[in-house]
Amino acid sequence: MSFSLAESVLQGNRLALARLLTHVENGTPEGLEALNQLFPFTGKAHLIGVTGAPGTGKSSLVNQLVYALRHPEEGQKPSQVAVVAVDPSSPFSGGAILGDRVRMRDLAGDAGVFIRSTASRGALGGLAASTANLVQVFDAAGFEMIFIETVGAGQAEVEIARLAHTVIVVEAPGLGDEIQAIKAGILEIADIIVLNKADRPLADNAERALRMMLEMAVNREKSPSEDGKLIQGWTPLLLRTIATEGKGVREVCQAIQEHRCYLQSSGEWERREQVRLQAELENRLQAALMKRLKEAIPAETYRNILNEMVLRRLSPYQALEILLDGVKQ
């Protein structure tokens, strides 16, 4: 089943793609086997992370960006675009509660667009555990650009920097989060900063504040290329948009293309790809080791050790040593 499903995805079968995404999200053996078969066909897509505080209009911006990429200016080729929208999880069902597929109705019926909402299920950084797998499937399926929209869950948003080639941070005036943004390290990981809802009062003040913080926070050093020469690092762009009206969206698309050209010409694309794959391997290794540890140690033993920690009879380091000794035996 998994082989034919993977083959169908490679041949452009959208129904097979939807079925495989469900398998992958649920972690079924069929889905995992298909991922193994699809991996050699990945590595071509441009991964674009979109993050920012709730209320900044991330979904509206992504909607307009995808629409613009599907309806480019004359002489340009439309891009095949996928969207992975990581929604907050319902505390009751564990399912996504925002539903970007509903909010992105403008893109309905376009065969060159595929939108998948996935629940964060408590994952740090607003990224669901299965996000990297979903992205891999879209990459193998031939989508040239893949947007990953995060929940916007605070300081851990910076996790998106380990998954995407290009990171777009969306801000909005009047939310009072300009200082929080720099505290959270959000601006440091931004390749493109979008000041959305730029028609609101205080937009000029927000832009000045962001530019000032960029000058302080983003001081990226020059890095040597293979021939030893110094190359200028990327300077994050700050753009204004009114996503609900489509204003400034074409400029953001152009900035995305400019950043891709920079990544490929500077060798940064390969470096980020290595960082992304390393992060994915380490996450999977951590999860696998935790699973083996729980299988090797009886649940009662684990609870007893935890209780000893609560009573301050064992330190976390002592508890760790006991658990590791149990696994070795």
C-alpha positions as CSV (number, residue, x, y, z in Angstrom):
1,M,0.0,0.0,0.0
2,S,2.7,2.5,1.0
3,F,4.7,2.0,-2.1
4,S,1.8,2.6,-4.5
5,L,0.8,5.6,-2.3
6,A,4.3,7.2,-2.6
7,E,4.4,6.5,-6.3
8,S,1.0,8.1,-6.8
9,V,2.2,11.2,-4.9
10,L,5.2,11.5,-7.1
11,Q,3.0,11.3,-10.1
12,G,0.9,14.2,-8.9
13,N,-2.2,12.4,-7.6
14,R,-3.8,14.9,-5.2
15,L,-6.1,12.3,-3.6
16,A,-3.1,10.1,-2.8
17,L,-1.4,13.2,-1.4
18,A,-4.2,13.9,1.0
19,R,-4.3,10.3,2.1
20,L,-0.6,10.2,2.7
21,L,-0.6,13.4,4.7
22,T,-3.2,11.8,7.0
23,H,-1.0,8.7,7.4
24,V,2.0,10.8,8.2
25,E,0.2,13.0,10.7
26,N,-1.1,9.9,12.5
27,G,2.4,8.3,12.5
28,T,1.1,5.1,10.9
29,P,3.6,2.4,9.6
30,E,2.3,3.1,6.0
31,G,3.1,6.8,6.4
32,L,6.6,6.2,7.8
33,E,7.4,3.7,5.0
34,A,6.2,6.2,2.4
35,L,8.4,8.9,4.0
36,N,11.5,6.7,3.5
37,Q,10.6,6.2,-0.1
38,L,10.0,9.9,-0.8
39,F,13.0,11.3,1.0
40,P,15.4,11.0,-2.0
41,F,13.0,13.2,-4.0
42,T,13.1,16.1,-1.5
43,G,15.4,19.1,-1.0
44,K,14.2,21.2,-3.9
45,A,11.4,23.3,-2.3
46,H,11.8,26.7,-0.8
47,L,10.6,26.5,2.8
48,I,9.2,29.8,4.1
49,G,8.3,30.1,7.8
50,V,5.7,32.8,8.8
51,T,5.6,33.6,12.5
52,G,4.5,36.4,14.8
53,A,2.2,37.2,17.7
54,P,-1.5,36.3,17.5
55,G,-3.5,39.1,15.8
56,T,-0.9,40.3,13.4
57,G,-2.7,38.9,10.4
58,K,-0.4,36.0,9.5
59,S,-3.1,33.9,7.8
60,S,-4.4,36.9,5.8
61,L,-0.8,37.6,4.7
62,V,-0.1,34.0,3.7
63,N,-3.4,33.9,1.8
64,Q,-2.5,36.9,-0.2
65,L,1.1,35.8,-0.8
66,V,0.0,32.4,-2.2
67,Y,-2.6,34.1,-4.3
68,A,0.0,36.5,-5.7
69,L,2.4,33.6,-6.4
70,R,-0.4,31.8,-8.3
71,H,-1.3,34.9,-10.2
72,P,2.1,36.5,-11.0
73,E,2.7,39.5,-13.2
74,E,2.8,39.0,-17.0
75,G,5.8,36.9,-18.2
76,Q,6.3,35.1,-14.9
77,K,5.4,31.4,-14.2
78,P,3.0,30.6,-11.4
79,S,4.5,28.6,-8.6
80,Q,3.2,25.4,-7.1
81,V,2.5,26.3,-3.5
82,A,1.7,24.3,-0.4
83,V,0.7,25.7,3.1
84,V,1.2,23.9,6.4
85,A,-0.8,25.9,8.9
86,V,0.0,24.9,12.4
87,D,-3.1,25.7,14.5
88,P,-3.4,25.7,18.3
89,S,-4.8,22.5,19.6
90,S,-8.1,22.1,21.3
91,P,-7.5,21.0,24.9
92,F,-10.4,18.6,24.6
93,S,-10.1,16.9,21.2
94,G,-6.4,17.7,20.4
95,G,-7.6,19.0,17.0
96,A,-6.8,22.3,15.2
97,I,-9.3,25.0,16.4
98,L,-8.6,27.8,13.8
99,G,-8.9,26.0,10.5
100,D,-6.8,27.9,8.0
101,R,-8.4,25.9,5.2
102,V,-11.6,27.6,6.0
103,R,-10.0,31.1,6.2
104,M,-8.2,30.7,2.9
105,R,-11.3,30.3,0.7
106,D,-9.9,32.5,-2.0
107,L,-7.6,29.7,-3.0
108,A,-10.3,27.0,-3.2
109,G,-10.3,25.1,-6.4
110,D,-6.8,25.9,-7.4
111,A,-5.0,22.7,-8.3
112,G,-1.6,24.4,-7.8
113,V,-2.3,25.1,-4.2
114,F,-2.6,22.6,-1.3
115,I,-3.4,23.8,2.2
116,R,-3.1,21.5,5.3
117,S,-4.0,22.6,8.8
118,T,-2.4,20.6,11.6
119,A,-2.8,20.8,15.3
120,S,0.2,21.8,17.4
121,R,-0.7,19.3,20.1
122,G,1.4,21.2,22.6
123,A,4.5,21.3,20.5
124,L,7.1,23.9,21.5
125,G,7.5,26.8,19.1
126,G,4.1,26.5,17.6
127,L,5.3,23.6,15.5
128,A,3.5,20.3,15.5
129,A,5.7,17.2,15.8
130,S,4.6,16.1,12.4
131,T,5.3,19.4,10.6
132,A,8.7,18.4,9.2
133,N,7.1,15.2,7.8
134,L,4.3,17.1,6.1
135,V,6.8,19.5,4.6
136,Q,8.8,16.5,3.3
137,V,5.8,15.0,1.6
138,F,4.9,18.4,-0.1
139,D,8.5,18.8,-1.2
140,A,8.6,15.3,-2.8
141,A,5.2,16.0,-4.4
142,G,6.8,18.8,-6.4
143,F,5.6,22.0,-4.6
144,E,8.2,24.7,-5.3
145,M,7.3,26.9,-2.3
146,I,6.0,25.7,1.1
147,F,4.7,28.1,3.6
148,I,4.8,27.0,7.3
149,E,2.6,29.3,9.4
150,T,3.1,28.8,13.1
151,V,0.8,29.4,16.0
152,G,2.7,32.3,17.4
153,A,3.1,31.0,20.9
154,G,5.8,33.2,22.4
155,Q,9.5,32.9,22.8
156,A,9.7,29.4,21.4
157,E,8.6,30.8,18.0
158,V,12.3,30.8,17.1
159,E,12.1,27.1,16.5
160,I,10.8,28.0,13.0
161,A,14.3,29.2,12.2
162,R,15.5,25.6,12.3
163,L,13.0,24.4,9.8
164,A,12.6,27.2,7.2
165,H,15.1,28.6,4.6
166,T,13.4,32.0,4.8
167,V,11.7,33.3,8.0
168,I,9.1,36.0,7.8
169,V,8.2,37.7,11.1
170,V,4.8,39.5,11.0
171,E,4.2,42.5,13.3
172,A,1.3,44.9,13.6
173,P,1.0,48.4,15.2
174,G,-0.8,48.9,18.4
175,L,-0.4,45.5,19.9
176,G,2.2,46.7,22.4
177,D,4.5,43.8,21.6
178,E,7.4,45.6,19.9
179,I,9.7,45.2,23.0
180,Q,8.5,41.7,23.6
181,A,9.5,40.8,20.0
182,I,13.1,41.6,20.7
183,K,13.1,40.0,24.1
184,A,11.9,36.8,22.5
185,G,14.6,36.8,19.9
186,I,12.1,37.0,17.2
187,L,13.8,39.8,15.3
188,E,17.1,38.1,15.4
189,I,15.8,35.1,13.4
190,A,13.8,37.2,10.8
191,D,15.0,37.4,7.2
192,I,12.0,39.5,6.3
193,I,9.9,41.6,8.7
194,V,6.4,42.6,7.6
195,L,4.6,45.4,9.4
196,N,1.0,44.3,8.6
197,K,-2.1,46.4,9.1
198,A,0.0,49.4,8.1
199,D,-3.1,51.6,7.7
200,R,-3.6,51.6,11.5
201,P,-2.8,54.5,13.7
202,L,0.8,54.3,15.2
203,A,2.0,52.4,12.1
204,D,4.8,55.0,11.6
205,N,5.8,54.7,15.3
206,A,5.9,50.9,15.0
207,E,8.1,51.1,11.9
208,R,10.5,53.4,13.6
209,A,10.7,51.2,16.7
210,L,11.3,48.1,14.5
211,R,14.0,49.8,12.5
212,M,15.7,50.9,15.7
213,M,15.6,47.4,17.2
214,L,16.9,45.9,13.9
215,E,19.9,48.2,14.1
216,M,20.6,47.0,17.6
217,A,19.6,43.4,17.4
218,V,20.6,42.2,14.0
219,N,24.3,42.8,13.6
220,R,25.1,39.8,11.4
221,E,28.8,39.3,10.8
222,K,30.4,38.8,7.5
223,S,31.3,35.2,6.8
224,P,34.1,33.8,4.6
225,S,33.2,32.0,1.4
226,E,35.0,28.9,0.1
227,D,37.7,30.9,-1.6
228,G,38.4,32.8,1.6
229,K,36.8,36.1,0.5
230,L,34.3,37.8,2.8
231,I,30.7,38.0,1.7
232,Q,28.1,40.4,3.0
233,G,25.5,38.7,5.2
234,W,21.8,39.2,4.5
235,T,20.3,42.4,6.0
236,P,16.7,41.8,7.0
237,L,14.1,43.7,5.0
238,L,11.3,45.7,6.7
239,L,8.2,46.0,4.5
240,R,4.7,47.4,5.2
241,T,1.5,45.6,4.1
242,I,-2.2,45.8,4.4
243,A,-2.9,42.1,3.7
244,T,-6.7,42.4,3.7
245,E,-6.4,44.8,0.7
246,G,-3.5,43.1,-0.9
247,K,-1.3,46.2,-0.6
248,G,2.5,45.5,-0.3
249,V,2.1,41.8,-1.0
250,R,4.0,41.8,-4.3
251,E,6.9,43.5,-2.6
252,V,7.0,40.7,0.0
253,C,7.0,38.1,-2.8
254,Q,9.9,40.0,-4.4
255,A,11.8,40.0,-1.1
256,I,11.3,36.2,-0.7
257,Q,12.8,35.7,-4.2
258,E,15.7,38.1,-3.4
259,H,16.4,36.1,-0.2
260,R,16.3,32.8,-2.1
261,C,18.9,34.2,-4.6
262,Y,21.1,35.3,-1.7
263,L,20.9,31.9,0.0
264,Q,21.9,30.1,-3.2
265,S,24.6,32.5,-4.2
266,S,26.2,32.7,-0.8
267,G,26.1,29.0,0.1
268,E,23.8,29.8,3.0
269,W,21.1,27.5,1.4
270,E,23.3,24.4,2.0
271,R,24.2,25.5,5.5
272,R,20.6,26.0,6.5
273,E,19.6,22.7,4.9
274,Q,22.3,21.0,7.0
275,V,21.0,22.7,10.2
276,R,17.5,21.7,9.4
277,L,18.3,18.1,8.8
278,Q,20.5,18.0,11.9
279,A,17.7,19.4,14.0
280,E,15.2,16.9,12.6
281,L,17.6,14.0,13.3
282,E,18.2,15.2,16.8
283,N,14.5,15.6,17.5
284,R,13.8,12.1,16.2
285,L,16.8,10.6,18.2
286,Q,15.5,12.3,21.4
287,A,12.0,10.9,20.9
288,A,13.3,7.4,20.1
289,L,15.6,7.3,23.1
290,M,12.8,8.5,25.4
291,K,10.5,5.8,24.0
292,R,13.1,3.1,24.6
293,L,13.8,4.4,28.1
294,K,10.1,4.2,29.0
295,E,9.9,0.7,27.5
296,A,12.9,-0.5,29.5
297,I,11.9,0.9,32.8
298,P,8.6,-0.2,34.6
299,A,6.1,2.6,35.0
300,E,6.0,2.1,38.7
301,T,9.8,2.5,39.0
302,Y,9.6,5.7,37.0
303,R,6.8,7.1,39.3
304,N,8.7,6.1,42.5
305,I,11.8,7.9,41.3
306,L,9.7,11.0,40.4
307,N,8.1,10.9,43.9
308,E,11.6,10.7,45.5
309,M,12.5,13.9,43.5
310,V,9.3,15.6,44.8
311,L,10.3,14.7,48.4
312,R,13.8,16.1,47.6
313,R,15.4,12.7,48.4
314,L,16.8,12.5,44.9
315,S,18.2,15.3,42.8
316,P,17.4,15.3,39.0
317,Y,21.0,14.2,38.3
318,Q,20.8,11.3,40.8
319,A,17.4,10.3,39.3
320,L,18.9,10.4,35.8
321,E,21.8,8.1,36.8
322,I,19.4,5.6,38.3
323,L,17.2,5.6,35.1
324,L,20.2,5.2,32.9
325,D,21.6,2.4,35.0
326,G,18.2,0.7,34.7
327,V,18.4,0.9,30.9
328,K,22.0,-0.5,30.8
329,Q,20.9,-3.5,32.8
